[in-house]
Amino acid sequence: MAINAVVVPSEPITAVVAGGKTVDVNPSDITYLKGDKGDKGDPGPQGPTGATGATGATGATGATGPQGPIGATGPTGATGEKGDPGTGLYISGTVATVGDLPEDAPQSTMYNVGAAAPYNIYMMDNGTWIDLGKLEGPAGATGATGATGEQGPAGATGATGEQGPKGETGAQGPQGETGATGPTGATGPEGPTGATGPEGPEGPQGATGATGATGATGATGPQGPAGPSNTVVVSVALTAANWSGSGPYTQTVSITGGTANSLVDLQPTPAQIAALIADGVTALLIENNSGTFTAYAVGAATSSDMTIQATRTEVTT
C-alpha cells in the first residue's frame, strides 16, 4: 500500500533552487503549503481481542410477571369413613321462619325452624342465629317420673296487662210495640161543679199493648294484650353422682324462686355443649311438676358436676 507523507526537518537543510543553486534553509523559515485532503484510507486490519473486563454490578430485580392461569381441577379424593352418630340438643321452641326467631334470645339458645319436621336447627351465637342443619332421630322411650320435691316459695305476681280497648256500641234494636198504660197520675185540684150531663154508654176497655223486645247487646271489644311475663336468669346445678335410672337419667334440682307456674329453659355455653356431646348426652331439659323440678338427660348422664345458666319464666294460665 502506497503512503504519501510530508517530512518536516528538525535541522537546517540544503535546498536546490532554480538555476541549480543551493541554499541553506532553516526549518523555521519553511512555509508549508497544505494540499487538498486525500481520500480516506482503507480500514486497517482488526486488532487482537482485548482482555475480558471486570464483571459489572448485578442489575435491579425486574417487575413481577402476571399471574399464570388457574390449573385444572384435581381428581376427587376418596370418600372418608362414616363419622360417629351425632348427638341431640335441647330445643327451646319452634317457629315457621327465620324471621320469627327472637332477636334477644340468650347465648346458645336453640330453635326449630320450619313448617313441619324435620326442622332446621338454629342456635344463637353472639347475637346471630346460626343454621346447624336438620336434626332428626328416633323417639326415645318415656322415662320414669322423678320423685316429687319440696314446693318452692311463690314467685312475685307479674304486672297486670293493659286493659283492652272498649268494644264498639252494638246496633240499636227495632222499636218495640206500645207498652201498657202507665199508672194513674196524681189527682188534680177539684174544679167547679159542672152541670150534670146525660149519662153516655160505657165504652169497651182497650187491649194492653205487648212489651217491646230488648235490643241486642253490642259485640265485646277485643281483649287487650297480655302483660309482660316475669322472666329472670337462674343457675341450675347438676351433680354427676345424683343421676338415677337410665334412658332417660333423672335427678331433682333446685330452681331459685321456682313455682308451679315456672317454665325453665337451659342455656348451656358452647363449651358445656361440647362436654355434653362428649358424654353422649343427646337431650337435656327441666320438667316442672307442680313446683317440683326434675332434670332429664337422654342418651347418657353427665360425667362431671355442671352448673348451667337458665331462664325462669312465670307463665300465667
Backbone hydrogen bonds in HBPLUS format (Angstrom, degrees):
<---DONOR---> <-ACCEPTOR-->    atom                        ^
c    i                          cat <-CA-CA->   ^        H-A-AA   ^      H-
h    n   atom  resd res      DA  || num        DHA   H-A  angle D-A-AA Bond
n    s   type  num  typ     dist DA aas  dist angle  dist       angle   num
A0013-ILE N   A0025-VAL O   2.87 MM  12  5.36 157.3  1.92 153.6 155.0     1
A0025-VAL N   A0013-ILE O   2.69 MM  12  5.36 170.6  1.69 167.3 170.4     2
A0015-ALA N   A0023-VAL O   2.75 MM   8  5.39 157.3  1.80 165.4 165.9     3
A0023-VAL N   A0015-ALA O   2.89 MM   8  5.39 153.3  1.96 151.5 160.4     4
A0017-VAL N   A0021-LYS O   2.78 MM   4  5.45 164.3  1.80 158.3 163.9     5
A0020-GLY N   A0017-VAL O   3.21 MM   3  5.85 137.9  2.39 139.0 140.9     6
A0029-ASP N   A0026-ASN O   2.90 MM   3  5.40 153.4  1.97 114.6 123.1     7
A0030-ILE N   A0027-PRO O   3.25 MM   3  5.40 161.7  2.28 104.6 110.1     8
A0092-SER N   A0110-MET O   2.69 MM  18  5.68 160.1  1.72 153.7 157.1     9
A0112-ASN N   A0093-GLY O   2.80 MM  19  6.17 167.6  1.81 155.9 158.2    10
A0095-VAL N   A0112-ASN O   2.93 MM  17  6.26 159.3  1.97 152.3 155.1    11
A0114-GLY N   A0095-VAL O   2.96 MM  19  6.44 156.9  2.01 149.2 156.6    12
A0100-ASP N   A0097-THR O   3.05 MM   3  5.43 153.8  2.12 106.9 114.9    13
A0101-LEU N   A0098-VAL O   3.13 MM   3  5.57 168.3  2.15 115.7 119.3    14
A0109-THR N   A0106-PRO O   3.23 MM   3  5.78 155.0  2.30 136.8 135.5    15
A0108-SER N   A0124-MET O   2.83 MM  16  4.96 155.4  1.89 146.7 146.9    16
A0124-MET N   A0109-THR O   2.89 MM  15  5.35 154.9  1.96 150.0 158.3    17
A0111-TYR N   A0122-TYR O   2.96 MM  11  5.42 151.4  2.05 149.2 158.5    18
A0122-TYR N   A0111-TYR O   3.01 MM  11  5.42 166.8  2.03 157.5 161.9    19
A0113-VAL N   A0120-ASN O   2.89 MM   7  5.25 139.8  2.05 145.7 158.1    20
A0120-ASN N   A0113-VAL O   3.15 MM   7  5.25 173.1  2.16 148.4 146.3    21
A0121-ILE N   A0133-GLY O   2.67 MM  12  5.56 171.7  1.67 153.8 152.9    22
A0132-LEU N   A0121-ILE O   2.68 MM  11  5.26 168.8  1.69 170.1 172.9    23
A0123-MET N   A0130-ILE O   2.87 MM   7  5.18 154.2  1.94 141.6 148.2    24
A0130-ILE N   A0123-MET O   2.78 MM   7  5.18 164.7  1.81 143.9 148.3    25
A0125-ASP N   A0128-THR O   2.82 MM   3  5.26 164.0  1.84 145.5 150.8    26
A0128-THR N   A0125-ASP O   3.16 MM   3  5.26 154.9  2.22 105.5 113.2    27
A0314-GLU N   A0230-ASN O   3.02 MM  84  5.29 155.7  2.08 134.1 141.2    28
A0232-VAL N   A0312-ARG O   2.95 MM  80  5.35 155.8  2.01 141.8 148.2    29
A0312-ARG N   A0232-VAL O   2.74 MM  80  5.35 165.0  1.76 161.4 166.8    30
A0234-VAL N   A0310-ALA O   2.82 MM  76  5.32 162.5  1.85 143.6 149.7    31
A0310-ALA N   A0234-VAL O   2.87 MM  76  5.32 155.1  1.93 156.6 152.1    32
A0236-VAL N   A0308-ILE O   2.83 MM  72  5.23 164.2  1.86 150.4 155.9    33
A0308-ILE N   A0236-VAL O   2.88 MM  72  5.23 159.3  1.92 150.5 148.1    34
A0238-LEU N   A0306-MET O   2.74 MM  68  5.18 171.2  1.75 161.6 164.3    35
A0306-MET N   A0238-LEU O   2.86 MM  68  5.18 162.5  1.89 153.1 158.4    36
A0242-ASN N   A0239-THR O   3.04 MM   3  5.43 154.1  2.11 112.4 120.4    37
A0244-SER N   A0250-THR O   2.92 MM   6  5.44 144.0  2.05 144.5 156.1    38
A0250-THR N   A0244-SER O   2.97 MM   6  5.44 160.2  2.01 149.2 155.6    39
A0249-TYR N   A0297-ALA O   2.86 MM  48  5.07 161.4  1.90 154.6 152.1    40
A0297-ALA N   A0249-TYR O   2.88 MM  48  5.07 160.4  1.91 146.8 151.5    41
A0251-GLN N   A0295-ALA O   3.19 MM  44  5.42 139.5  2.37 141.2 148.5    42
A0295-ALA N   A0251-GLN O   2.84 MM  44  5.42 169.6  1.85 165.7 162.1    43
A0253-VAL N   A0293-PHE O   3.01 MM  40  5.71 164.5  2.03 143.5 148.5    44
A0258-GLY N   A0255-ILE O   3.05 MM   3  5.21 160.0  2.09 133.0 129.0    45
A0262-SER N   A0259-THR O   3.13 MM   3  5.21 166.4  2.15 112.9 113.0    46
A0315-VAL N   A0261-ASN O   2.89 MM  54  5.43 172.5  1.90 157.8 155.2    47
A0263-LEU N   A0313-THR O   2.76 MM  50  5.08 153.0  1.83 142.4 151.7    48
A0313-THR N   A0263-LEU O   2.92 MM  50  5.08 164.9  1.94 142.3 147.0    49
A0265-ASP N   A0311-THR O   3.04 MM  46  5.37 157.0  2.09 148.3 155.5    50
A0311-THR N   A0265-ASP O   3.00 MM  46  5.37 150.3  2.09 141.9 149.9    51
A0267-GLN N   A0309-GLN O   2.75 MM  42  5.38 151.3  1.84 165.7 156.5    52
A0272-GLN N   A0269-THR O   3.05 MM   3  5.10 115.0  2.49  97.8 113.5    53
A0273-ILE N   A0269-THR O   2.88 MM   4  6.19 153.5  1.95 155.6 163.9    54
A0274-ALA N   A0270-PRO O   3.01 MM   4  6.28 156.0  2.07 145.8 151.6    55
A0275-ALA N   A0271-ALA O   3.03 MM   4  6.35 150.4  2.12 142.6 150.7    56
A0276-LEU N   A0272-GLN O   2.89 MM   4  6.16 155.0  1.96 149.0 155.5    57
A0277-ILE N   A0273-ILE O   2.95 MM   4  6.22 159.1  2.00 151.3 156.7    58
A0278-ALA N   A0274-ALA O   2.94 MM   4  6.16 156.4  2.00 144.6 151.4    59
A0279-ASP N   A0275-ALA O   3.00 MM   4  6.26 143.0  2.14 142.5 152.0    60
A0281-VAL N   A0276-LEU O   2.91 MM   5  5.22 154.5  1.98 159.4 152.6    61
A0280-GLY N   A0277-ILE O   3.00 MM   3  5.08 146.9  2.12 100.8 111.2    62
A0282-THR N   A0298-VAL O   2.78 MM  16  5.53 161.9  1.81 151.1 155.9    63
A0298-VAL N   A0283-ALA O   2.91 MM  15  5.06 168.4  1.92 147.0 150.8    64
A0285-LEU N   A0296-TYR O   3.10 MM  11  5.43 154.6  2.17 145.7 153.5    65
A0296-TYR N   A0285-LEU O   2.88 MM  11  5.43 163.1  1.91 157.2 161.6    66
A0287-GLU N   A0294-THR O   2.82 MM   7  5.21 166.8  1.84 151.2 154.9    67
A0294-THR N   A0287-GLU O   2.89 MM   7  5.21 158.2  1.94 148.0 155.2    68
A0289-ASN N   A0292-THR O   2.79 MM   3  5.01 171.5  1.80 147.3 149.7    69
A0292-THR N   A0289-ASN O   3.16 MM   3  5.01 159.9  2.20 102.1 108.3    70
